Amino acid sequence: MRFVRFAGGVLFLLALCSTGLLASGFENTGLGTTARGMGGAFRAVADDWSAAYYNPAGYAYIVDEHLGASVGFVHLRNEVTPDYVQADAYGNEYGWGFANGLTIFNYHQILNNPAAGLVLRLPVWGETVFGISAYQPFDYSIGWELYSPEAADFTAYNDSITDYPGNTFKNDLDVVAFQITAAREFSEDQLSIGIGLQVLRADLLFSDLTLRSNPRPYPYSERPRDRIPELSKNEGKGWGFGLRGGLLYKVNDKFNVAFTAYYPSEITIKGEAYFSYYLPLSTELARDANITAIDRIFVEGGVFGLTSEFEAKLKLPPSAAVGLAYQVTDKLLVSVDAEYTLWSQYEGFEFTYSNFSGFKNDENADDDHRAEMDFFTADLSNPVDWDNTIKAALGIKYDYNDVLTLLAGGSFDQSPSDGSPEVTPHFVDTGDKLGFNLGGMLHINQWDVGLAFSYIDYPDLDLRGLTDVNEDDKFDNFPGVYKASTYETILSIGYRF
């Protein structure tokens, strides 16, 4: 029991320090060296601790108690060349200070994605196999600096601002699952069923530079003062539940069939929001003796800041999958997986704000003052209209000898946002992706040590034109040329006792 308590503590610590990577949408690409080396085609194999993620029913056929852990080191190599411009009535293009025409890379960082699980056979209800695990079913982390105040259009807007926005686009979303799994055989050496109950913890850091329409009339809102940059930063967390189930059917000694399903609950994320408004400067209009106090705010420049509380709904997508595995020879196993994910359930983020600080809310204010308050306290949304997707994977496992197992795999992953105009640097998913995987496992007495490599290739995306999908007078896309690729190294260790 001391060892079990120690293992549970390790799982908890690993979950607390998790950050991660992206598959379709922001789903995790998977965990464990064997499964990842096989391109994720592991549902009908499911013979180690990572079955908690791929197919809980696999736990029923794990003979020994088993403790395992893996960590993936991920590098997102993404770039965008902004084309965030709009023409005025005379055909003159204006870009509001974005780095148009410059190739910008995302902030360089090596992300880590740890996961771990403990499998125990207990004399409960016959011989049911139980497990505890911690991993990330969904996560993403990316940041960009895409604003260029040296641009001529921005200096015309306000040439006095030196403290300009830096990390203008940031999305750090982590969903960690703490899962209890139970599995047992219902037909000896033929059929098993498993279920995993999850407590989900979501953490979000979301920064966005939004161009808001100037609420003041002409000439105060005349270009280049027609759009006001608003930098928002939302940082919060929330809790939810998830249910993961699976079935593993052994047709014969060589052929396995698997079915799995996953249903996560909606998570309400709450936290603090911080706002900075970079206001326009017009010395000519500011000299007007008849200017109102409200209009003066919008022509004297400067940076206006607010804080508030926020709430947002995270609607995670359910999924269902099927897997097949065939033992071709004593040494060679081939498997295939197909997963269908309901990404249409995810609708993006709609932030609802309350309890503002830094702004005087005058109940007796006139119409102009109320319009000003509405501008600075408006809710913001980042909507998406994604499609459901299919991911297919092929994996090969070759036992070279008793010590070495070789792994290879590939995958095809549909993009939920393919053809969608709401593409932004917050989620760089440029189209249908191809994954390539290689790996190996060393078996030394009771220990399994693994190493795998993964590369995901994205198509280039050339997105043109500004789009306001929900007609809230805020652009919901970021046009430009996008390029992306993902590199990952996975390490794992397992101990059977």
N, C-alpha and C positions, 0 to 999 in steps of 0.2 A: 504493500500500500504506500510505503514511503516513495518508491519509484514512480508509482502512478501519480502521486501528488506532485512530484518533481516534474514529470512530463506535462501535467496540466499547466503548471507555472510557465514552462517553456512555451507552450502554445499561446498563452495569454500575452507574454512579452513579445512574441513574434507578431501577433496581430496588432499590437499597439504601435509598432514601428513600420507598418506596411505602407508603401506607396506603390504605384503600379503602372500598367500598360494597357494597350487597347487592342481589341479585336473588332468585330462588327459593332458599330456604334461605340459604346464604351464598355463592352463586355470583356472580362479577362480572357486572355488567350489560353489559359489553362495553368496547371501546376504539375509538379513531379517530373523527373527526368525521363522515365520510361514513357509516360503518356506524351510529353512534349516532344521527345525524340521521334515518336511515331506520328507526329503531326496532329495529335489530339484524337486519333482514332482508337479510343481506349475503352469505350463503353461495354463492348462485348468481351473484353479482357479483364479489366477491373480487379487485378490480383494484388494490389498493394494499398497502402493507406490513402492514396489519392482517389480511390474509388468513392470516397465521401462526396467528391465533386462530380466525377464522371458517371458513376452508377452505384448507389449505396448497396444494391443487391449483391455486389461482388464481395462484400465483407463476409458473407456466409461461407465462402469457400477459402478464406484465409485460415490456414491450419494453426499457425503459431500466433501468439501475441506479437504485436508489431508496432514499433515506434518509428516514424519517419518524418523528415523535414526536407524542404527544398527552398531555394531562393533564386529568383531570376534577376539578372542585372540587365537593364533595358536602356537602350539609347534611341530616342525618337529623333530621326534626322529629317526634319521638315523645313520647308522654305516657302515663302510667299513673296511675289512681286506685286505690290498693291496697284490697283487701277481704280482707286476710290475717287472718281471725279464725276462732275455733273456740269453740263453746259448751260449758260444763261440764255436769255432771249436773243442775244447777239452771236451765239455760238462760241463764246469764250468759256473754256473749261476752268473749273474751280475745284480744288481738292481738300479744302478745310484743314490743311496742314499735315495730311498723311504722307508717308514716304513713297509717293507714287513713282514707279519706274525703278525703284531700288530693290534688289533681292535681299530679303531679310530672313535670317535663320531664327528658329525658336531658341530660347535660352538653353544653353548646353548644360545637361545634367545627366548623370547616370542614376536612373531610378532603380529601386529595389522592390521586389515582390516576394516576401517570405510567406511560407505556409507550412503547416505541420499537422500531423494526426497521430492518434494513439488508438490501436485496435485491441480489444480484449474479448476472449471467449469466456462467457460466464454461464453457470448452471441455472439459467433462468428460462422458463418456458421451453423445456427441452434443452437445447444448447444454442441459445441466441448469441450472436456476436454483436458487441457494442463498440462504439467508437466516439471519441471527441476530437474535434478538429477546428482549426481556425485558418481562414483563407479569405481572399477577396474575389467575390463573383463579378464585381463591377468596379472599375476605377479608371482614372485618367489624370494626367498631370502635364500641363504645357503652359508656357508663358512667352509673350512677345513684347518687343518694343517697336511699335509701328508708327509712332507720331514723330514728326520732324518739324519743329517750330521754326527752323531756318527756311522752310518753304515760303515762297513769296506770298502765297495766299494767306498764310497764317500771320506773317508779320504785318500784312495789311489789316488784318483783323485786330491784332494787338501786339505791338512790338515792345511792350514793357514787361511782359511776363518772362521771368527767368526760371521760376520753379514750375516747369511744364511737366505734364504727365510722362512717366517713364514706362513702367510695366503696365501698358494700357490694356492688354488682353491676357487674362490669367484664368485658368480653369484647373483647379486641383480638387477632384472628386474621388473620394475613397468610400467604398461600401465593404465593410468587413463582416463576414459571417462567422458566428460562433455556433457550431453545429454539433448536435448529439445524433448519432446514427445507430439504428438497430436493424439487423438483418438475420434471416434464418431460412433454412431449406424447408420446402413444403413437399418436395418429392426428392428422395435421397439421390444426390449426385445428378439431379436433372433440373429442378426448378428452385429458384430462390427469389425472395422479395425483400427489398430494403427501403427504409424511409429515413430521411434526415430532417430534424426540426431545427430551425435556425432562429437565432436572435441577430438582427442586422443593425449595424451601427454605421450611419452615413455622416461623413465630414465633408464640408464644402467650403472652398475659398474661390470666389468668382469675382473677377474684376473686369470691367467693361468700359470702353469709351463710347458714349452715346452722343450723337449729334441731335440736339433738341431744337425744335423750331422756336425762334425768338418770339415771345408772346406780345411784344410791343408793336404798335402800328408803324407804318412808313412815316418818317425816314429812318427811325431807330432800328428797324429790322431790314434795312436795305443791304444787299450784298456788299461787303463780305460779312455782314452781321446777321445774316438770315438764319444761321445755325449756330448754336452755342454748345461747345464741348462740355459734357458732364462725365466726370470720371467717378464711377461707383465701385465700391468694394464691399462684398457681402461675405461674411464669415460666420458659419453656424454649423449645427449638428442636429441629428435626429435619430430615432430608433424605430425599428419595424420588425417584421417576422417573415420567415420564408419556409417553404415546404418543398423538399426535393425527394422524389421517389423513383424507384427503379425495379426492373424485373430482368432476371438473367435466366435464360432457358438453354440447357445443353441438349441439343438435338441428338448428338452422339459424342463419341470421344474426341472428335475433331472439330465439330461445328457448334458455335455458340451464337445465340440471337439475344439482343438486349433492347429494352424499351425504357426510356426515362422521361420524366416530366419535372418541370420546375415552376413554382408559383411564388413570387415575392410580393409582399404587401406594399401599398403606397406608404412612403415615408414623408412625414412633415418635418422640414428642416427649419429651425428657428435660430436667430442669432442677431449680431450687430451689423449695421450698415454704415458706411462712411461715404460722404459725397464731397466732391470738389467741382465747382462751376468756374470755368475759365471765361470771364466776361469780356465783351468787346470794348474797345477803346476808340473814341472819336472826340478829339479835343475841340473840333469845330462845333459839334452838337452840344458838348458840355459847356461851351461859352454862352449858349443861348440863355438869356435871363429869364425866359418864360418856361423853361423846362421844368417838368414836374419832378417831385422827389422820386417817384417810381421810375420814370424814364432815365433819371440820372444814374440809377444803379446799373443800367444797361449800356451806358456810354462812357463810364469812368474807368473801366478796366478792373484789374484785380482778380483775386481768387476768393470765392465765397465758399465756406465749408459748413456742412451739416452732419449730424449723426442721427441714427434712428434704430429702432428694432425692425426686424423683417421676418417674414414667413414665406416659405415656398414649398410646393409639393413636388416630390420626386417620384414619378410613376415608372417603376422598373418593369421590364418586359418579361412575361412568362415565356416558356419555351418547351418544346417536346423534341425527342430525338430517337433514332433507331441506330443500332450498331450490329455488325456481323463480324465474326472472327473465324478463321479457318486455319487449322494446323496442317499445313501442306506436307511437311515432313517432321521428323522428330526434332529438328533444329529450326525450321522456318515456320513462322506464323504470319499471316496476312490478315489485316482488319480494315474495315471501312465504317465510317460514321456519317450520318446526315442529321443536321439539327435545324429546326424551324423556330425562329424567334419572332415574337410579336412586337417588333419595334414600333408599330403604329400606336401602341399604348403610351409610349413616351412622347410628351408634348413640349419638351423644353422646360425652361424655368420662367415662372411668372412670380415676380417679387412683390409682395404686399407690405407696405411700410406703415409704421405707427410710432407714436411717442417721439416726435422729432425734438432735437436739442440744437440750439444755436440759431433758432429762428423764432421771432415773436409772433405767436398766433393770436391775432387780435380779433375777437368775436364781433366787434363793432366796426370792422374795417369796411371801407368803401369797395365798390366793384373792382377798381383798379388794383387795390391792395390784395383783394381776394384772388384775382387772377395771378398776381405775383406769387402768392402763397401756393396756389395750385400748381404753378410751374415748378417751383423748387421742391414740392412734396409729392409729385406724381409717382404712381407705381410704374415699374418698368417690367417689360417682358422680353424674353428671348425665345420666341416660339420656333418650333420645328414641325414639319409635316413629313415624318419618316414612313417608309414602307416596311412591311415584314420581310424577313430575309431567310435564305437557306445557306448553311455552311456544310460543305462536304469535305471529308478527310480520308486519306489512304495511309495506312501505316504498315511497316514491316519490322518484325523482330526476329533476329537470327542469333541463336545460341551457338557461338563459335566453339566454345568448350565450357567446362564447368565453372570457369573463372570469368569469362568475358562474354557479354551479350552486346550485339551491334543493333543499332536502331536507325531507321530512316522513315521519313514521311513527307507528305505534302498536303496542301489544303487549298480549297477555293472558297472565298468568303464574300458573299454579296454585301454591297454597301446599302444601308438603309436610306442614305441621303442622295443616292445616285439620281441625278436629274433634278434635285431639289434646289430652288434658288436661295434657301436660307443657310448657305454655307458661310461660316465665320472661322476665324483662327481658334475659337474655343474648342471645336471638334474638327480636326483635319482628317476627314474621311472622304477621299477624293473619288472613290469608285470601287468596283469589285477588285478584290485583292487575291494575290497568290502567296502562299506560305511554303517555305522549304526548310526541312529540319533534318539534322543528323545528330547522333549521340551514341553513347555507350555506357554499359554498366559493368562494374567489377564486383564479383561475389567472393568475399573473403570470410570463411567460416560463417558466422551469423550476421555479417555486415554486408550491406549493399551500398556501393558508392557510385554515383553517376555524374555524367557531364554531357550536356547537349547544347546545340547551337540552333538558333532560329533566325530566319530572315523573312520579312514580309514586304512584298513589292506592291506599291500603289501606282495606279495610272496618274498621269498629269491631268490637271483640271484647269481650264481657262474659263473663268466666270466673269461675265460682263454685265454691267448695268446694276443700278441700285433698286432694291425691292422693299416695299412696305407691305408685308403679307397681311397683317391684321388691321391695317389702316389706322394705326395709332400715331401717325405722323413721326415715326421713328424707323430708320432703315434697319431691316432685319437680316441683311447679308453684308458681306465684305468682299467686293469684287477684286479679282486679281488672278494671277497664275500661281497655282498651288502645286508643289511637288513634295512627295513624302516617301519615307521608307523606315522600317523598324528593325533593329538588330537586338538580339537577346542571347545571353549566355545563362544556362540553367545548371545549378549545382544541387545535388541531393545526397542524402545519407539515410540509410534505414538500418534498423536493428531488430532482429527476430529473436524472441526469448520464450 
